Structure formats: structure tokens, C-alpha cells
Amino acid sequence: MTNFSLTPFRCATGAALTLALLVPAPAPAANDFSAAEQALFIDNQMAALRPPATLRYVYRKTGSLEEAFDDNVDVLLAAQPDGSCCAASAKFFSGARQVPQPEVEGVQGNPAIFYFLERDIKEMERLTKGKANYFRKRIRMAVYQGAVIRDITLPYRGQNVAVREISISPYLDDPNRSRYEKLANKTYVFLMAKAVPGGLYGIRSRIDASGIGQPPLMAEEMLLQSIEPAPARRQP
């Protein structure tokens, strides 16, 4: 299992970067990483992009636990001083829902993954009164040793593309799950596709209700909509 540090991401403002807890530092050998870690955190998903550009994702939340809503996530990519990709910032949701996210430099993995997870971790903290670092640890462990990977095909812009589906359930075997039993069956599904810009087709999470046939307590998804050739400026 990898150690996690600020590399390969650096905070553009120099402030503490909580999302870096999900970013692996370089390891001495490739076999230090699981296949899921490699796909999510190590592969250079941004190499083919030419900044400035904006990755635009649509976001949907449904379920019986809280109010449903639709929104958008923009990941704005700027060139590094040497012209390479990328420095990143995000507009995560709009208006009153907007979630502040740090600017980062030197991204290789798609920062949308880390932005999604940091927002999700804060929501778990809010819903359970647990600690964010604890949820980060459970996610890291699940990616390292509990991920289920399968190859599927999904449509993108009128074509079928190869997708690597990576599923984790960080809390099912958690010895402390009794503290948040209602949410313990939460699953995350990462959809990685080399054929789409930024390598991330989308992310889904789901918390099922305890009763058979009941709708989920919460289901969220963030799916790639498009890439634009320059940073989009959408009003709050």
C-alpha cells in the first residue's frame, strides 16, 4: 500500500491541502500499488490535454434521505509555466451550494476524482458526526485492498467506449460501523476510460435503504459532459 503525501499535487496557495491525503507519493516499485490505485491515482490522465481547457461534469443527487438536486462541476485547467498540463481549480456546484475547492498545481491524475471525494468525505462527516480523516483512511484502504474491477462498455458522444469500473465499499467491514450503521453499505463506483478527456467517465455513490424494494437513501453521480477549449465562466 502506498504512503500518501502532497506529491504529485501542490497547493497553489501554499495552504494545507486536505485532498492530498488521497494522493499517493511516488513509490520505489510499481508493485507497491494495487491495480485500482494505479488507475485512480497514479496514471497520468491529463497528458493528452492541451490547456487552457475546462472539463465539465453534470451532477445529480437523488434518494429519500435528503432533497434531490442537479448541478454542475467544472474543473478548470491552466498551463504550467513550461506549457504542460496542468494547474487546476474547480467550480463545484453553483449558487448557495457551491463548495470551495483548493487550486492545485502539477496535476497528473484527474483532480475531479479528488474534488468529488473531498466533498463526499465532508458530507459523511456532516451526516455521521465522524471524522474526515477516518473516512479518508477507509477509502484509501478500500482502494488498496478491497476494490472490485471489471471492464465494461458505455456510450460517449454517440460511440461505445471501453470503461474500467472500479467499485469499493469502504465501510462494510469497518469495526466501527455501528457508529453509522445506516450509511455503512455505501458504495463508490469509479468509471475510468482512456478514450474520454481526462480519463474519468464518471463517479457514482449509493447508500441503499435497509428494506427490500425501497429506494436508496442516497444516490449521487458525476458524469462527464464535455471538454471546452478554454475555462468556462458560469455565473453563480
Backbone as a ProteinNet text record, in pm:
[ID]
protein_1_A
[PRIMARY]
MTNFSLTPFRCATGAALTLALLVPAPAPAANDFSAAEQALFIDNQMAALRPPATLRYVYRKTGSLEEAFDDNVDVLLAAQPDGSCCAASAKFFSGARQVPQPEVEGVQGNPAIFYFLERDIKEMERLTKGKANYFRKRIRMAVYQGAVIRDITLPYRGQNVAVREISISPYLDDPNRSRYEKLANKTYVFLMAKAVPGGLYGIRSRIDASGIGQPPLMAEEMLLQSIEPAPARRQP
[TERTIARY]
84.2	0	86.8	48.7	128.5	117.5	220.3	207.3	147	75.1	7.1	65.4	91.5	151	103.3	163.6	124.2	163.9	261.5	300.8	208.7	178.2	229.7	150.4	68.3	-9.7	50.5	50.2	91.9	-19	-45.7	-149	-97.4	-172.9	-126.8	-115.5	-189.3	-187.3	-88.2	-33.6	56.9	-15.6	-149.9	-227.1	-230.2	-271.7	-282.9	-383.8	-353.3	-437.4	-492.7	-615	-670.1	-690.9	-718.6	-740.3	-612.9	-495.9	-370.7	-359.7	-440.8	-439.3	-484.4	-548.1	-591.3	-496	-383.5	-292.2	-165.8	-128.1	-11	118.1	218.5	352.5	419.1	522.1	592.1	645	638.8	685.1	806.3	889.3	1009.1	983.4	869.2	840	693.4	662.1	522.5	434	489.1	405.7	368.4	410.2	364.6	220.3	167.9	32.9	-59.6	-182.8	-283.3	-327	-396.7	-446	-542.5	-624	-718.4	-645.5	-544.2	-464.4	-398.3	-344.2	-277.7	-374	-492.6	-589.1	-643	-665.1	-727.9	-628.8	-511.1	-423.9	-286.6	-243	-106.1	-98.5	-186.5	-182.1	-193	-117.4	-122.7	-241.4	-353.4	-477.3	-485.9	-393.6	-402.8	-303.1	-220.4	-109.7	-155.5	-271.8	-317	-391.2	-418.6	-496	-407.6	-464.7	-392.8	-461.3	-405.1	-467.1	-447.2	-535	-642.9	-762.8	-828	-946.1	-1028.8	-1155	-1243.7	-1313.5	-1296.4	-1372.4	-1503.9	-1614	-1745.4	-1819.5	-1868.4	-1941.1	-2080.6	-2176.5	-2311.1	-2321	-2393.1	-2401.5	-2548.8	-2582.5	-2721.2	-2723.3	-2807.9	-2829.2	-2976.5	-3004.8	-3141.5	-3142.9	-3261.4	-3273.2	-3369.8	-3403.2	-3505.5	-3451.1	-3319.1	-3261.9	-3267.8	-3240.3	-3235.3	-3291.6	-3306	-3362.1	-3273.4	-3335.5	-3263.5	-3228.2	-3121.9	-3088.5	-2996.5	-2993.7	-2899.6	-2810.3	-2684	-2593.5	-2478.9	-2375.5	-2261.8	-2130.9	-2029.6	-1893.7	-1802.1	-1728.4	-1630.4	-1490.9	-1402.3	-1261.3	-1184.1	-1126.9	-1058.6	-909.7	-855.7	-716.6	-637.9	-526.2	-437.7	-300.7	-224.1	-91.2	5.4	98.8	211.4	307.2	401.2	495.2	567.7	589.6	656.2	559	430.8	329.2	260.1	306.5	246.6	118	42	-81.2	-51.4	-97.2	-186.6	-185.5	-225.2	-270.7	-422.4	-484.6	-628.6	-698.8	-820.6	-911.8	-1050.4	-1147.4	-1280.1	-1388.9	-1497.8	-1623.7	-1715.7	-1728.3	-1801.7	-1939.3	-2037	-2174.5	-2184.4	-2306.4	-2334.6	-2415.9	-2417.6	-2500.1	-2468	-2573.1	-2556.6	-2495.3	-2503	-2445.9	-2294.9	-2240.3	-2102.2	-2007.9	-1919.7	-1824.9	-1685.4	-1623.4	-1488	-1390.2	-1306.8	-1205.3	-1070.9	-962.5	-831.6	-782.2	-699.8	-626.6	-505.1	-473.3	-357.9	-273.5	-145.3	-50.9	4.2	51.2	120.7	35	-91.1	-178.7	-143.5	-153.4	-143.1	-269.7	-307.4	-438	-547.4	-664.6	-775.6	-820.8	-807.8	-843.8	-991.8	-1076.7	-1219.5	-1242.8	-1158.4	-1170.5	-1151.3	-1049.7	-1017.2	-1117.9	-1162.2	-1265.9	-1393.6	-1433.1	-1553	-1538.5	-1425.1	-1407.2	-1398.3	-1333.9	-1324.9	-1461.7	-1542.2	-1678.6	-1760.2	-1744.4	-1816.5	-1775.6	-1647	-1597.9	-1655.4	-1662.9	-1721.9	-1870.6	-1938.6	-2078.5	-2093.2	-2006.5	-2009.8	-1983	-1892.4	-1864	-1988.1	-2057.8	-2179.5	-2289.7	-2307.9	-2419.2	-2397.1	-2271.7	-2242.8	-2179	-2131.3	-2052.7	-1918.7	-1877.9	-1747	-1638.4	-1516.3	-1401.5	-1360.8	-1332	-1296.9	-1175.9	-1073.6	-954	-984.3	-1081.9	-1119	-1180	-1268.4	-1330.2	-1227.2	-1131.6	-1024.4	-947.4	-917.9	-842.7	-920	-1050.7	-1130	-1131.7	-1142.3	-1143.3	-1007.9	-898.8	-765.7	-747.7	-789.1	-773.9	-857.4	-978.3	-1065.9	-1008.8	-953.2	-892.3	-772.5	-697.2	-575.8	-606.8	-702.1	-717.5	-859.2	-955.7	-1092.4	-1165.4	-1095	-1162	-1198.7	-1315.3	-1359.8	-1352.5	-1281.5	-1258.9	-1318	-1388.1	-1435.2	-1436.3	-1427.2	-1426.8	-1565.8	-1615.9	-1748.7	-1741.1	-1853.9	-1864.7	-1979.5	-1955.6	-2057.3	-2058.6	-2172.6	-2179.1	-2118.7	-2048.6	-1997.1	-1996.9	-2078.3	-2087	-2111.3	-2208.3	-2250.8	-2167.4	-2067.4	-1985.1	-1977.9	-1950.2	-1924.5	-1776	-1744.8	-1605.3	-1579	-1455.6	-1413.7	-1397.1	-1456.4	-1454.6	-1406.7	-1316.3	-1276.4	-1356.4	-1442.5	-1528.9	-1460.8	-1438.2	-1370.6	-1468.6	-1507.6	-1608.4	-1545.6	-1581.5	-1535.9	-1652.4	-1643.2	-1739.7	-1659.3	-1617.5	-1518.7	-1565.1	-1696.5	-1745	-1808.3	-1821	-1888.4	-1816.2	-1684.2	-1608.2	-1541.6	-1592.4	-1536.4	-1573.1	-1476.2	-1509.3	-1588.8	-1590.1	-1664.7	-1795	-1841.8	-1958.5	-2085.9	-2090.6	-2210.5	-2236.5	-2133.3	-2149.4	-2227.8	-2232.4	-2307.1	-2367.9	-2431.6	-2482.5	-2572.5	-2651.3	-2747.2	-2678.6	-2553.8	-2482.4	-2371.2	-2360.1	-2243.5	-2238	-2350.7	-2345.5	-2309	-2260.4	-2228.5	-2123.9	-2150.9	-2058.8	-2018.2	-1898	-1847	-1808.6	-1842.1	-1805.7	-1735.4	-1610.7	-1532.8	-1528.5	-1556.2	-1563	-1449.3	-1343.7	-1224.7	-1223	-1197	-1200	-1091.9	-996	-886.9	-935.6	-1050.9	-1099.4	-1169.5	-1194.2	-1263.1	-1163.8	-1187.4	-1095.2	-1079.3	-956.8	-929.6	-938.5	-974.7	-972.5	-1081.3	-1167	-1272.6	-1408.4	-1475.5	-1611.5	-1708.7	-1688.4	-1778.4	-1754.7	-1825.8	-1822.1	-1965.4	-1996.1	-2127.3	-2109.1	-2197.3	-2201.7	-2347.1	-2366.7	-2502.9	-2508.8	-2615.2	-2645.5	-2784.2	-2793.4	-2922.5	-2999.4	-3131	-3216.6	-3214.6	-3254.3	-3249.7	-3361.8	-3474	-3587.2	-3579.2	-3621.8	-3621.3	-3720.9	-3675.6	-3762.4	-3775.4	-3715.1	-3719.7	-3618.3	-3646.6	-3549.1	-3425.3	-3312.9	-3190.9	-3206.4	-3133.9	-3130.4	-3066.3	-2961.3	-2892.1	-2819.2	-2829.7	-2754.8	-2701.9	-2573.1	-2511.2	-2426.2	-2423.1	-2337.1	-2284.4	-2162.2	-2097.1	-2044.9	-2098.1	-2065.9	-2010.5	-1911	-1850.3	-1951.6	-1961.8	-2048.7	-1969.3	-1859.1	-1782.9	-1650	-1563.5	-1444.6	-1452	-1423.9	-1426.4	-1283.6	-1257.1	-1118.7	-1060.9	-1144.9	-1096.3	-1180.2	-1127.1	-1204.5	-1340	-1443.6	-1579.5	-1599.9	-1677	-1710.7	-1862.7	-1912.6	-2054.9	-2088.7	-2190.2	-2230	-2287.2	-2261.1	-2317.3	-2468.7
-119.9	0	123.8	224.6	345.8	430.9	512.9	622.8	740.5	826.6	937.8	1069.4	1161.2	1289.1	1395.2	1511.5	1619.4	1594	1512.3	1486.7	1383.3	1386.7	1480	1608.4	1645	1767.9	1869.1	1996.4	2103.5	2207	2259.7	2360.8	2493.3	2554.7	2677.8	2791.4	2786.1	2894.6	2867.8	2748.1	2711.8	2667.1	2669.6	2626.6	2475.6	2422.7	2277.5	2223.9	2114.9	2058.2	1925.7	1928	1806.2	1697.5	1734.9	1630.8	1553.2	1608.5	1538	1409	1392.2	1266.3	1150.4	1181.1	1077.3	1060.2	1133.7	1129.9	1055.8	951.8	875.1	942.7	933.8	977	872.8	911.8	813.3	697.3	578.7	459.2	402.8	325.4	272.9	165.6	102	-4	-2.8	-38.9	-33.6	-126.7	-238.4	-334	-286.4	-164.6	-106.9	-58.9	-51	-1.7	-116.6	-110.2	-202.5	-154.5	-241.1	-202.1	-85.1	-81.7	29.1	158.8	153.4	272.9	325.3	234.2	274.7	350.2	294.9	355.1	488	498.1	618.3	729.3	692.6	792.3	806.4	708.2	709.7	742.1	683.6	705.6	854.6	896.2	1035.5	1053.4	1091.3	1105.1	1236.7	1330	1463	1484.8	1386.7	1405.9	1451.4	1403.8	1434.6	1567.3	1633.1	1756.5	1876.1	1973.3	2093.8	2213.4	2264.8	2378.6	2507.9	2607.5	2606.2	2525.8	2460.7	2380.5	2365	2330.2	2304.6	2170.4	2082	1957.8	1985.8	1957	1987.9	1858.2	1849	1731.5	1772.1	1683.9	1703.4	1620.2	1673.1	1611	1595.8	1478.9	1453.4	1381.7	1431.5	1367.1	1332.3	1206	1160.2	1077.6	1029.6	944.5	1000.7	917.4	952.7	1025.7	1028.7	1085.6	1236.6	1298.4	1443.9	1490.5	1620.2	1678.4	1647.6	1613.1	1586.7	1718	1714.2	1830.9	1789.4	1874.1	1862	1985.4	1967.8	2082	2047.7	2128.8	2109.5	2122.1	2057.5	2067.6	2101.3	2210.7	2249.5	2235.7	2168.4	2162	2242.1	2353.4	2445.9	2414.8	2395.6	2354.9	2465	2503.3	2604.3	2544.4	2604	2552.7	2582	2490.3	2513	2613.1	2666.3	2762.7	2711.3	2579.1	2523.7	2488.4	2521.6	2495.6	2362.4	2276.9	2144.5	2152.2	2044.2	2034	1967	2020.5	2134.5	2186.7	2309.5	2362.2	2357.8	2327.3	2303.6	2382.1	2421.5	2477.6	2426	2451	2393.7	2490.3	2482.8	2540.4	2422.9	2386	2266.5	2309.7	2294.2	2339	2491.3	2539.6	2679.7	2740.4	2873.6	2945.4	2908.4	2891.5	2864.8	2727.9	2636.4	2502.5	2497.5	2601.2	2594.9	2554.8	2458.5	2404.9	2457	2537.2	2586.2	2469.1	2475.8	2372.9	2441.6	2382.9	2446.1	2439.7	2535.7	2527.5	2437.7	2359.2	2270.3	2282.6	2259.9	2266.2	2127.2	2110.7	1987.5	1863.7	1874.7	1757.7	1659.5	1531.9	1424.9	1340.5	1293.6	1232	1336.1	1291.9	1385.6	1442.8	1574.6	1632.3	1621.2	1594.6	1576.9	1461.9	1358.8	1246.8	1296	1375.9	1421.4	1524.5	1612.2	1708.2	1636	1535.4	1458.7	1393.3	1327.7	1254.6	1347.2	1461.1	1553	1608.2	1638.5	1685	1573.6	1451.1	1336.2	1308.9	1317.5	1294.5	1396.5	1520.5	1623.5	1596.8	1543.7	1507.8	1391	1292.8	1182.2	1233.5	1326	1387	1457.2	1529.5	1601.1	1504.4	1398.3	1306.6	1215.8	1185.3	1087.1	1146.3	1271.4	1334.3	1262.7	1184.1	1120.9	1217.1	1167.3	1248.6	1226.4	1337.2	1329.1	1239.5	1250.4	1168.9	1019.3	984.3	844.3	793.1	873.6	832	826.9	920.4	914	782	745.2	622.1	501.2	495.8	382.2	375	488.4	490.1	444.4	494.2	453.4	302.4	248.3	104.9	25	73	0.8	1.4	114.1	120.2	27.2	19	-63.5	-213.1	-255.3	-399.5	-451.8	-365.9	-414.6	-381.9	-328.2	-285.1	-403.8	-393.3	-489.7	-420.1	-479.6	-417.9	-505.8	-441.6	-515	-421	-476.6	-399.7	-401.8	-282	-268.4	-172	-152	-56.4	38.7	169	269.8	367.4	432.4	526.4	662.2	720	856.7	924	1028.7	1107.4	1020.3	931.8	851.7	728.5	701.8	583.9	505.9	377.9	296.5	302.1	326.4	335.3	230.9	182.7	87.7	159.8	103.5	164.2	60.6	102.7	18.6	63.8	-23.4	5.8	-42.9	49.9	19.7	47.9	-55.5	-43.1	-69.3	12.9	-9	9.2	-59.8	-47	-28.6	94.1	116.4	81.7	76.6	70.1	-63.4	-155.2	-282.1	-362	-364	-441.6	-351.9	-232.2	-137.4	-182.2	-202.2	-241.9	-137.2	-14.9	92.4	126.4	36.9	69	90.6	39.5	58.2	205	287.3	430.6	499.7	436.4	496.3	383.9	290.5	170.4	201.7	305	339.4	367.4	413.5	451.9	353.6	243.5	156.6	80.4	67.5	-7.4	82.2	200.4	293.4	234.8	247.8	202.3	318.8	308.7	405.5	329.6	386.5	327	434.7	406.9	497.1	439	522.1	478.9	546.7	469.8	523.3	480.7	576.7	548	629.1	563.8	633.3	710.9	673.1	736.4	870.5	906.6	1033.1	1133.9	1263.9	1365.6	1357.1	1356.6	1349	1210.6	1110.4	971.2	929.1	1023.4	992.8	1007	894.3	895.6	946.2	904.3	949.9	875.7	919.6	856.8	846.4	733.6	714.9	668.6	712	658.4	628.3	533.2	488.5	433.6	471	415.4	354.4	223.7	156.4	163.9	164.8	156.6	13.9	-1.3	-133.5	-225.2	-168	-250.1	-294.7	-416.8	-470.2	-392.5	-351.5	-280.5	-132.3	-82.4	60.7	135.3	260.9	339.6	365.6	396.2	421.5	543	539.9	658.6	774.8	744.2	849	787.4	852.1	812	938	941.2	1057.8	1012.8	1095	1064.4	1192.7	1185.2	1293.7	1235.6	1280.4	1222.5	1329.7	1291.6	1384.4	1427.8	1558	1613.7	1655.9	1729.1	1780.7	1836.2	1866.3	1945.2	2067.8	2182.4	2307.8	2357.1	2427.2	2465.2	2574.9	2639.7	2744	2741.5	2789.9	2787.5	2854.2	2783.1	2837.9	2932.6	3034.3	3129.2	3132.1	3056.3	3047.9	3127.8	3208.7	3291	3206.9	3245.1	3168.5	3160.1
0	0	0	-75.2	-85.5	39.2	60.4	154	80.4	151.1	87.3	136	41.1	76.9	-20.3	-16	-104.6	-248.8	-274.9	-411.6	-474	-606	-702.9	-715	-617.8	-621.9	-526.1	-565.8	-476.9	-471.9	-354.7	-339.3	-392.2	-484.1	-546.1	-446.3	-338.7	-241.5	-129.1	-123.8	-15.8	109.4	110.8	227.7	234.5	350.9	366.9	268	205.6	100.1	147.2	198.1	256.2	153.1	29.9	-70	-97.7	-59.9	-85.5	-5.8	97.3	171.3	84.9	-26.2	-118.3	-234.9	-234.9	-347.7	-309.7	-382.5	-344.8	-385.4	-299.4	-334.2	-422.6	-496.9	-580.2	-496.8	-551.9	-482.3	-554.1	-485.9	-549.1	-652.8	-649.3	-746	-779.1	-905.2	-949.5	-869.4	-820.3	-748.7	-608.8	-570.1	-444.1	-455	-574.8	-596.9	-636.7	-587.9	-639.8	-777.9	-850.9	-983.1	-974.2	-868.4	-851.9	-821.2	-734.3	-705.9	-832.4	-911.7	-1035.1	-1126	-1143.9	-1235.7	-1184.6	-1053.8	-998.7	-967.4	-915.4	-855.9	-920.5	-997.5	-1047.4	-1196.1	-1276.8	-1421	-1453.2	-1553.6	-1598.1	-1692.6	-1635.7	-1712.9	-1788.7	-1760.1	-1818.3	-1931.5	-1962	-2055.3	-2193.5	-2238.4	-2373.8	-2384.4	-2271.2	-2273.6	-2304.4	-2371.2	-2407.7	-2342.7	-2234.1	-2165.4	-2244.7	-2219.1	-2119.2	-2166.9	-2073.6	-2104	-1977.4	-1996	-1883.5	-1903.5	-1805.4	-1802.1	-1731.2	-1797.3	-1742.4	-1712.5	-1589.9	-1542.6	-1496.5	-1518.8	-1464.7	-1337.2	-1241	-1108.6	-1072	-1020.6	-979.3	-845	-756.5	-626.7	-613.6	-577.8	-554	-425.9	-387.7	-270.2	-168.1	-70.2	28.1	150.6	165.9	287.9	289.9	175.3	166.9	33	18.6	-103	-223.3	-333.3	-457.2	-526.9	-607.5	-689	-803.1	-906	-1017	-1018	-1055.8	-1062	-1156.5	-1155.1	-1244.8	-1168.6	-1222.8	-1170.5	-1286.9	-1274.8	-1375.1	-1316	-1386.5	-1349.3	-1453.5	-1410.7	-1499.9	-1499.9	-1617.5	-1634.6	-1703.4	-1642.3	-1698.2	-1719.3	-1810.8	-1840	-1726.2	-1704.8	-1615.7	-1680.5	-1604.9	-1663.6	-1788.1	-1795.6	-1913.5	-2025.2	-2005.9	-2107.1	-2095.3	-2004.9	-1990.3	-1908.5	-1906.4	-1829.4	-1694.9	-1586.4	-1574.2	-1430.6	-1414.9	-1287.2	-1290.5	-1176.5	-1176.1	-1066.7	-1096.6	-997.7	-1033	-945.9	-969.6	-928	-1000.7	-955.5	-929.4	-802.6	-763.2	-715.5	-802.1	-781.7	-801.1	-798.3	-825.8	-712.4	-709	-612.9	-470.1	-389.6	-247	-220.2	-316.3	-295.8	-321	-377.8	-422.9	-309.8	-340.2	-242.8	-276.6	-189.6	-219.3	-232.6	-333.8	-355.6	-379.4	-332.5	-348.4	-491.9	-528.5	-653.9	-632.7	-735.1	-725.4	-851.7	-835.4	-946.5	-974.8	-1095.4	-1131	-1129.8	-1171.6	-1166.6	-1277.9	-1246.3	-1344.6	-1341.6	-1221.5	-1206.3	-1223.2	-1263.6	-1285.1	-1150.5	-1129.2	-999.2	-967.8	-1066.8	-1038.9	-941.4	-945.9	-852.2	-710.1	-688.7	-554.7	-504.7	-594.2	-555.5	-514.3	-592.8	-559.5	-422.8	-399.4	-274.6	-154.3	-169.1	-55.9	-18.5	-117	-87.8	-23.7	-76	-21.8	123.1	152	288.5	385	342.9	428.5	453.1	351.8	370.2	467.3	458.7	555.5	696.6	708.2	837.9	891.7	804	844.9	886.7	810	834.1	954.3	985.7	1090.1	1214.3	1205.5	1313.7	1332.1	1233.5	1237.5	1193.9	1181.7	1147.3	1001.8	932.6	791.4	767.3	851.3	831.3	841.8	923.9	936.9	806.3	746.6	621.2	508.9	507.4	409.1	421.9	544.8	567.4	516.3	543.9	498	345.3	278.4	132.6	78.5	135.4	90.4	104	220.8	242.5	142.6	115.8	23	-118.7	-161	-294	-301.8	-194.6	-193.5	-194.2	-109.2	-92.1	-110.4	-136.6	-145.9	-274.2	-373.4	-495.9	-584.2	-646.3	-747.2	-882.2	-976.5	-1107	-1216.3	-1307	-1424.7	-1543.9	-1662.1	-1785.7	-1846.6	-1877.8	-1936.4	-2054.2	-2119.4	-2230.4	-2201.2	-2222.6	-2201.5	-2319.2	-2344.2	-2456.2	-2420.6	-2515.8	-2500.1	-2636.3	-2648.9	-2772.1	-2895.2	-2882.7	-2996.1	-3023.7	-2940.2	-2958.4	-2827.9	-2838.7	-2721.7	-2688.5	-2561.2	-2519.1	-2410.7	-2407.3	-2305.5	-2172.6	-2068.3	-1935	-1834.2	-1747	-1633.6	-1512.5	-1463.7	-1349.5	-1221.5	-1129.2	-1002.6	-889.5	-815.8	-710.4	-573.8	-476.5	-338.7	-242.2	-128.3	-18.4	109.9	139.9	247	387.2	409.5	547.1	584.6	490.1	519.1	627.1	621.1	719.7	823.6	836.9	934.3	1076	1164.8	1301.5	1378.6	1326.1	1392.4	1320.6	1234.7	1152.5	1234.9	1356.2	1438.9	1469.2	1457.8	1484.5	1373.7	1254.2	1142.6	1057.4	1124.4	1059.5	940.6	952.1	847	713.4	719.1	597.2	560.4	635.1	622.7	491.2	419.8	294	174.8	201	93.1	-0.8	-129.9	-232.5	-321.9	-375.5	-473.2	-599.3	-713.5	-841.6	-924.3	-961.7	-1045.3	-1185.9	-1284.4	-1423.1	-1499.5	-1524.9	-1589.5	-1736.3	-1826.5	-1969.8	-2039.8	-2097.4	-2165	-2287	-2340.9	-2462.9	-2437.5	-2312.4	-2285.1	-2229	-2249.2	-2198.3	-2046.5	-2001.4	-1858.3	-1799.6	-1880.7	-1835.7	-1739.6	-1697	-1599.9	-1666.6	-1688.3	-1742.3	-1636.8	-1510.2	-1404.1	-1274.1	-1171.5	-1038.7	-988.9	-926.2	-864.1	-720.8	-632.9	-496.8	-462.8	-369.5	-339.2	-197.6	-125.9	5.1	-3.3	6.3	-4.4	126.9	114.5	232.3	286.7	411	474.9	428.4	384.7	344.1	199.9	172.3	37	-48.8	-167.2	-260.5	-234.9	-127.7	-100.5	-186.5	-221.2	-297.7	-213.6	-276.1	-199.6	-107.9	3.3	88.3	14.1	-59.6	-133.6	-251.9	-365.5	-483.7	-549.9	-576.8	-638.5	-756.3	-860.2	-972.6	-1034.8	-1081.6	-1153.9	-1283.8	-1397.1	-1526.6	-1620.3	-1699	-1793.4	-1897.9	-1915.7	-2018.7	-2142	-2121	-2234.6	-2186.6	-2282.1	-2256.2	-2344.2	-2286.6	-2360.7	-2379.2	-2489.6	-2520.8	-2433.8	-2353.2	-2262.4	-2136.7	-2024	-1898.9	-1912.5	-1872.8	-1877.3	-1761.8	-1782.7	-1677.5	-1661.1	-1567.6	-1544	-1419.7	-1428.6	-1315.6	-1203.4	-1075.1	-961.9	-970.6
[MASK]
++++++++++++++++++++++++++++++++++++++++++++++++++++++++++++++++++++++++++++++++++++++++++++++++++++++++++++++++++++++++++++++++++++++++++++++++++++++++++++++++++++++++++++++++++++++++++++++++++++++++++++++++++++++++++++++++++++++++++++

